[in-house]
Amino acid sequence: MIYLCNGCNKTTFETACPWCMGSEVSPSSELTLRHLTPLDPSFYPDFQYRSKGLIKDFLGKKKEQAQLNDLLSNVLRKYSELKQPYFTNFIHTTRVSRGNDDAKVPGPRLDGTYTERELFREVLIRKGFDELEGQPSLLDKLLQTTAFNSAYLGFSRELSRHIRASLTDTLRSWIEEAGTTFRSDLALFYYYIWANEVAFPNVQFNPQAASTSGVPLLPLQAFRDSLSLCEAIYFDILVERLGSQLEHFNPNQFITMYLVDAMDGFQFEAFLVEIFRTIGYDVKETKKTADQGADLFVNRFGKNMVIQAKNYSGTVGNAAVQQAISAKAFYGCDEAMVVTNSYYTKSAKELADMAGVRLIDRSGLQSYLDDYNQKLIEVFEVEEESA
């Protein structure tokens, strides 16, 4: 099975994250697995028998494992029935985070204050998912697994375009677009290869990993070797890009932050359209008036995001974040973002963090500009080769 580490946000085939816990990977246990989110909920430690000693194992293991299997079967069936639309839509409309609502008295209370997660739990129980009442941590785990599955779905759509005849060529095509995310998503890469039966002679998977907890799909050393290969590929890409940039650089064609600073509001919005289209997003502009706080809509990985553009000379405050929050709710978008050529106030950052709004400041915009200028170089090279 493949897991997402809740600590470092990297994917792994191990039952203890090698990036967070060092090179020594301990055996499967609730202590280690509680920090990991499996793509398949049947790999939760809640449904696996834990040894109680030789005598107790001999007397009660078979009966308890049968009870756990029944519980797992019921949970998987109900999760499958309720995943669409309930779980999926909840993670797209609400920030997924661990809660302590289970410590509260369920149902109506005198304080009259209820979190969305608490209300969602009640929705599921009323739909027949009564196992949530006896498993306090199960809802959090299922929400995290749902989010992980959603991320993998978007990842697999993107990766499918990069499959080549050899492993090295496939990795290079993927890394050229994904950049440094290969460091956190490499296990997803190999999981996709395995799940879609893409055969490469130098990749050997463990067939028992699909059904046995604690058995990695790819040995840790083989995974580390592949990570080293990816770093070598990425290094070559960076060297080649720099050489190409120095060779083909045209200061009249490239966009600098100084040119962005000189733009007015409408020019800034139009430029962001070009930026996001160039780096692979589908973009739709809004009307210049009565836009309900939305300047652009972009779509990628099957998710819709509304963008509020702020070309300021001073810092950007709460108002821009509030506009993005309103636009996200009004248009029913999955995500919201504010982009500026400046920086944000402390209160704007706090509000954005609480509301799940992504903030792109001057430094982040510079990264987008770098990608945009690099794409211009690549287009120039293609045109030059075909001329």
C-alpha positions as CSV (number, residue, x, y, z in Angstrom):
1,M,0.0,0.0,0.0
2,I,1.0,3.6,-0.5
3,Y,0.8,6.2,2.4
4,L,0.9,9.9,2.7
5,C,2.9,11.1,5.7
6,N,0.9,13.7,7.7
7,G,4.1,15.1,9.0
8,C,6.2,15.9,6.0
9,N,3.5,15.5,3.3
10,K,5.6,13.0,1.3
11,T,4.4,9.7,0.0
12,T,6.0,6.3,0.9
13,F,5.5,2.6,0.7
14,E,6.8,2.1,4.2
15,T,4.7,1.8,7.3
16,A,6.9,4.4,9.0
17,C,7.9,7.5,7.1
18,P,11.6,7.2,6.3
19,W,11.9,10.9,5.8
20,C,10.5,11.8,9.3
21,M,11.8,8.9,11.3
22,G,15.2,8.3,9.8
23,S,16.6,5.4,7.9
24,E,15.4,2.8,10.4
25,V,11.9,1.7,9.5
26,S,10.1,0.0,12.4
27,P,7.5,-2.7,11.9
28,S,3.9,-2.0,11.3
29,S,2.2,-0.6,14.4
30,E,-0.5,1.8,15.4
31,L,2.1,4.2,16.7
32,T,3.7,4.6,13.3
33,L,0.7,4.2,11.1
34,R,-1.3,6.9,12.9
35,H,1.0,9.4,11.2
36,L,0.3,8.0,7.8
37,T,-2.8,8.1,5.6
38,P,-3.3,5.0,3.3
39,L,-4.8,5.3,-0.1
40,D,-6.9,2.3,0.8
41,P,-8.8,2.5,4.1
42,S,-8.6,-1.3,4.6
43,F,-5.0,-0.7,5.7
44,Y,-5.9,1.3,8.8
45,P,-4.4,-0.3,11.9
46,D,-7.9,-0.2,13.4
47,F,-8.8,-3.3,11.3
48,Q,-5.6,-5.3,12.0
49,Y,-5.1,-7.6,14.9
50,R,-2.5,-6.5,17.4
51,S,-0.7,-9.2,19.4
52,K,-1.6,-9.6,23.1
53,G,0.9,-12.2,24.0
54,L,1.3,-15.9,23.0
55,I,-1.4,-17.4,25.1
56,K,-4.0,-14.7,24.4
57,D,-3.2,-14.8,20.7
58,F,-3.8,-18.6,20.7
59,L,-7.1,-18.3,22.5
60,G,-8.7,-15.2,21.0
61,K,-6.9,-14.1,17.8
62,K,-9.1,-16.0,15.4
63,K,-12.3,-14.7,16.9
64,E,-11.1,-11.1,17.2
65,Q,-9.8,-11.0,13.7
66,A,-13.1,-12.3,12.4
67,Q,-14.8,-9.4,14.3
68,L,-12.4,-6.9,12.8
69,N,-13.0,-8.3,9.3
70,D,-16.7,-7.8,9.8
71,L,-16.2,-4.3,11.0
72,L,-13.9,-3.6,8.0
73,S,-16.4,-5.0,5.6
74,N,-19.2,-2.8,6.9
75,V,-17.0,0.3,7.0
76,L,-15.7,-0.2,3.4
77,R,-19.3,-0.9,2.1
78,K,-20.7,2.3,3.7
79,Y,-17.7,4.4,2.8
80,S,-18.1,3.3,-0.8
81,E,-21.8,4.1,-0.7
82,L,-21.3,7.6,0.8
83,K,-18.0,8.6,-0.8
84,Q,-20.0,10.2,-3.6
85,P,-21.2,12.8,-3.0
86,Y,-20.8,13.2,0.8
87,F,-17.1,12.6,1.5
88,T,-15.8,14.0,-1.8
89,N,-17.9,17.1,-1.7
90,F,-17.1,17.8,2.0
91,I,-13.3,17.8,1.4
92,H,-13.7,20.1,-1.6
93,T,-15.8,22.6,0.3
94,T,-14.2,22.4,3.8
95,R,-10.7,22.4,5.1
96,V,-9.8,18.9,6.1
97,S,-8.2,18.9,9.5
98,R,-8.2,16.7,12.6
99,G,-10.9,17.6,15.1
100,N,-11.8,17.0,18.7
101,D,-15.5,17.1,18.2
102,D,-15.8,13.5,19.4
103,A,-15.0,14.7,22.9
104,K,-18.1,16.8,22.8
105,V,-21.7,15.7,23.6
106,P,-23.2,14.8,20.1
107,G,-26.4,16.5,19.0
108,P,-27.9,19.9,20.0
109,R,-26.2,21.7,22.9
110,L,-26.9,24.8,24.9
111,D,-23.9,26.6,23.5
112,G,-25.4,26.4,20.0
113,T,-22.0,26.2,18.4
114,Y,-21.2,23.3,16.0
115,T,-18.3,22.7,13.6
116,E,-18.8,21.6,10.0
117,R,-17.0,18.4,10.8
118,E,-19.4,17.7,13.7
119,L,-22.4,18.3,11.5
120,F,-20.9,16.1,8.8
121,R,-20.5,13.3,11.2
122,E,-24.1,13.5,12.2
123,V,-25.1,13.5,8.5
124,L,-23.2,10.3,8.0
125,I,-24.6,8.6,11.1
126,R,-28.2,9.5,10.0
127,K,-27.3,7.8,6.6
128,G,-26.5,4.6,8.5
129,F,-22.8,4.9,9.1
130,D,-23.2,4.1,12.8
131,E,-19.7,2.6,13.1
132,L,-18.5,6.2,13.4
133,E,-20.0,6.3,16.9
134,G,-17.8,3.5,18.2
135,Q,-14.6,4.6,16.3
136,P,-13.7,8.2,17.4
137,S,-10.8,8.6,15.0
138,L,-12.4,6.9,12.0
139,L,-14.0,9.9,10.4
140,D,-10.7,11.9,10.4
141,K,-9.0,9.0,8.8
142,L,-11.6,8.5,6.1
143,L,-11.6,12.3,5.3
144,Q,-7.8,12.2,5.0
145,T,-8.0,9.1,2.7
146,T,-10.6,10.8,0.6
147,A,-8.4,13.9,0.2
148,F,-5.4,11.6,-0.6
149,N,-7.5,9.8,-3.3
150,S,-8.6,13.1,-4.8
151,A,-4.9,14.2,-5.0
152,Y,-3.9,10.9,-6.6
153,L,-6.7,11.2,-9.2
154,G,-5.4,14.6,-10.3
155,F,-1.8,13.3,-10.2
156,S,-2.6,10.2,-12.4
157,R,-4.3,12.4,-15.0
158,E,-1.2,14.5,-15.3
159,L,1.2,11.6,-15.2
160,S,-0.6,9.7,-18.0
161,R,0.7,12.2,-20.5
162,H,4.3,11.5,-19.6
163,I,4.6,7.8,-20.1
164,R,7.4,6.9,-22.5
165,A,9.2,3.8,-23.7
166,S,11.8,3.8,-20.9
167,L,11.8,4.6,-17.2
168,T,14.4,7.3,-17.5
169,D,12.5,9.1,-20.4
170,T,9.3,8.9,-18.4
171,L,10.9,10.3,-15.3
172,R,12.5,13.1,-17.3
173,S,9.2,14.1,-19.0
174,W,7.4,14.1,-15.7
175,I,10.1,16.0,-13.8
176,E,10.4,18.6,-16.5
177,E,6.8,19.7,-15.7
178,A,6.5,18.7,-12.1
179,G,9.8,20.3,-10.9
180,T,10.9,19.5,-7.3
181,T,7.5,17.9,-6.4
182,F,9.1,14.6,-7.5
183,R,10.7,14.5,-4.1
184,S,7.4,14.2,-2.4
185,D,5.4,12.4,-5.1
186,L,7.9,9.7,-6.3
187,A,5.9,6.9,-4.5
188,L,2.8,8.1,-6.3
189,F,4.7,7.8,-9.5
190,Y,5.6,4.2,-8.9
191,Y,2.1,3.4,-7.5
192,Y,0.6,4.7,-10.8
193,I,3.1,2.6,-12.8
194,W,2.1,-0.5,-10.8
195,A,-1.6,0.1,-10.8
196,N,-1.7,0.7,-14.6
197,E,0.6,-2.2,-15.4
198,V,3.2,0.0,-17.1
199,A,6.1,-2.4,-17.5
200,F,9.8,-1.3,-17.3
201,P,12.4,-4.0,-17.2
202,N,14.4,-2.5,-14.4
203,V,11.4,-2.0,-12.0
204,Q,10.3,-5.0,-9.9
205,F,7.3,-4.7,-7.6
206,N,6.4,-7.0,-4.7
207,P,3.1,-8.7,-5.6
208,Q,2.3,-9.3,-1.9
209,A,2.2,-5.5,-1.2
210,A,-1.4,-5.2,-2.6
211,S,-2.9,-7.3,0.2
212,T,-0.3,-7.4,3.1
213,S,0.2,-4.6,5.5
214,G,3.9,-3.8,6.1
215,V,5.1,-5.2,2.8
216,P,6.4,-2.3,0.6
217,L,5.5,-2.2,-3.1
218,L,9.1,-1.2,-3.8
219,P,12.1,-2.0,-1.5
220,L,13.3,1.1,0.4
221,Q,16.8,0.9,-1.1
222,A,15.4,0.6,-4.7
223,F,13.2,3.6,-3.9
224,R,16.2,5.6,-2.6
225,D,18.2,4.7,-5.8
226,S,15.3,5.9,-7.9
227,L,15.2,9.2,-5.9
228,S,18.9,9.6,-6.7
229,L,18.2,9.0,-10.4
230,C,15.5,11.7,-10.2
231,E,17.9,14.2,-8.6
232,A,20.4,13.5,-11.4
233,I,17.7,14.1,-14.0
234,Y,16.6,17.3,-12.4
235,F,20.1,18.5,-12.1
236,D,20.6,18.0,-15.9
237,I,17.3,19.8,-16.6
238,L,18.4,22.8,-14.6
239,V,21.8,22.9,-16.3
240,E,20.3,22.6,-19.7
241,R,17.7,25.3,-19.0
242,L,20.3,27.7,-17.7
243,G,22.4,27.2,-20.8
244,S,19.4,27.6,-23.0
245,Q,18.4,30.8,-21.2
246,L,21.8,32.3,-21.5
247,E,21.9,31.4,-25.2
248,H,18.5,32.7,-26.1
249,F,17.8,35.4,-23.6
250,N,16.1,38.4,-25.1
251,P,15.5,41.3,-22.6
252,N,12.8,42.8,-24.8
253,Q,10.8,39.5,-24.8
254,F,11.0,38.5,-21.2
255,I,8.8,39.8,-18.4
256,T,10.5,41.2,-15.3
257,M,8.9,42.2,-12.0
258,Y,9.7,45.9,-12.8
259,L,7.4,45.6,-15.9
260,V,4.7,44.1,-13.7
261,D,5.0,47.0,-11.2
262,A,4.3,49.4,-14.1
263,M,1.0,47.7,-15.0
264,D,-2.4,49.0,-14.1
265,G,-5.0,46.8,-12.6
266,F,-6.5,45.6,-15.9
267,Q,-3.1,45.0,-17.4
268,F,-2.1,43.0,-14.4
269,E,-5.2,40.8,-14.7
270,A,-4.6,40.3,-18.4
271,F,-1.0,39.3,-17.7
272,L,-2.1,36.8,-15.1
273,V,-4.3,35.2,-17.8
274,E,-1.1,34.7,-19.9
275,I,0.9,33.5,-16.9
276,F,-1.6,30.8,-15.9
277,R,-2.3,29.7,-19.4
278,T,1.4,29.4,-20.2
279,I,2.1,27.2,-17.1
280,G,-0.8,24.8,-18.0
281,Y,-4.0,26.1,-16.5
282,D,-7.3,26.6,-18.3
283,V,-8.2,30.2,-17.6
284,K,-11.4,32.2,-17.9
285,E,-11.7,35.9,-17.2
286,T,-14.6,37.5,-15.4
287,K,-16.5,40.7,-16.4
288,K,-14.7,43.9,-15.2
289,T,-17.7,44.9,-13.1
290,A,-20.0,43.0,-10.7
291,D,-17.5,40.1,-10.5
292,Q,-18.3,39.3,-6.9
293,G,-14.7,39.5,-5.9
294,A,-13.4,37.3,-8.8
295,D,-10.9,38.4,-11.4
296,L,-10.0,35.1,-12.9
297,F,-11.1,31.4,-12.9
298,V,-8.5,28.7,-13.5
299,N,-8.9,25.0,-13.7
300,R,-6.4,22.2,-13.3
301,F,-6.4,18.6,-11.9
302,G,-10.2,18.8,-12.1
303,K,-10.4,21.6,-9.5
304,N,-11.8,25.1,-10.1
305,M,-10.0,28.0,-8.4
306,V,-11.0,31.7,-8.3
307,I,-8.2,34.3,-8.3
308,Q,-8.3,37.9,-6.9
309,A,-5.5,40.0,-8.5
310,K,-4.0,42.9,-6.6
311,N,-1.3,45.1,-8.3
312,Y,-0.4,47.2,-5.3
313,S,2.5,49.4,-4.3
314,G,1.7,48.9,-0.6
315,T,0.8,45.8,1.4
316,V,-2.4,43.9,0.8
317,G,-4.8,43.6,3.7
318,N,-7.8,41.6,4.8
319,A,-10.2,43.1,2.2
320,A,-8.6,41.2,-0.7
321,V,-8.8,37.9,1.2
322,Q,-12.4,38.5,2.2
323,Q,-13.2,39.2,-1.5
324,A,-11.6,35.9,-2.4
325,I,-13.6,34.1,0.3
326,S,-16.8,35.6,-1.0
327,A,-16.0,34.8,-4.6
328,K,-15.2,31.1,-3.7
329,A,-18.6,30.7,-2.0
330,F,-20.6,32.7,-4.6
331,Y,-19.2,30.7,-7.6
332,G,-18.9,27.4,-5.8
333,C,-15.2,27.0,-6.5
334,D,-12.9,24.4,-4.9
335,E,-10.1,26.9,-4.0
336,A,-9.4,30.6,-3.8
337,M,-6.2,32.5,-4.4
338,V,-5.0,36.1,-4.1
339,V,-2.0,37.1,-6.3
340,T,-0.1,40.4,-5.8
341,N,3.2,42.0,-6.8
342,S,3.5,43.2,-3.2
343,Y,3.2,41.5,0.2
344,Y,0.5,40.8,2.7
345,T,-0.3,42.1,6.2
346,K,0.0,39.8,9.1
347,S,-3.8,39.9,9.6
348,A,-4.4,39.0,6.0
349,K,-2.1,36.0,6.3
350,E,-3.9,34.9,9.4
351,L,-7.3,35.2,7.8
352,A,-6.2,33.4,4.7
353,D,-4.7,30.6,6.7
354,M,-8.0,30.2,8.7
355,A,-10.1,30.3,5.5
356,G,-7.9,28.2,3.3
357,V,-7.1,30.9,0.8
358,R,-3.8,30.6,-1.0
359,L,-1.7,33.8,-1.0
360,I,0.9,34.5,-3.7
361,D,3.1,37.4,-2.8
362,R,6.0,39.1,-4.7
363,S,8.3,36.1,-4.2
364,G,5.7,33.6,-5.3
365,L,4.8,35.7,-8.4
366,Q,8.5,35.8,-9.3
367,S,8.5,32.0,-9.4
368,Y,5.5,32.1,-11.8
369,L,7.4,34.7,-13.9
370,D,10.4,32.4,-14.0
371,D,8.2,29.5,-15.2
372,Y,6.6,31.8,-17.8
373,N,9.9,33.0,-19.1
374,Q,11.2,29.4,-19.3
375,K,8.1,28.4,-21.3
376,L,8.9,31.3,-23.8
377,I,12.4,29.8,-24.2
378,E,11.0,26.4,-24.9
379,V,8.6,27.7,-27.5
380,F,11.4,29.7,-29.1
381,E,13.6,26.5,-29.3
382,V,10.8,24.5,-30.9
383,E,10.1,27.2,-33.5
384,E,13.9,27.4,-34.1
385,E,14.2,23.7,-34.7
386,S,11.2,23.5,-37.0
387,A,12.3,26.6,-39.1
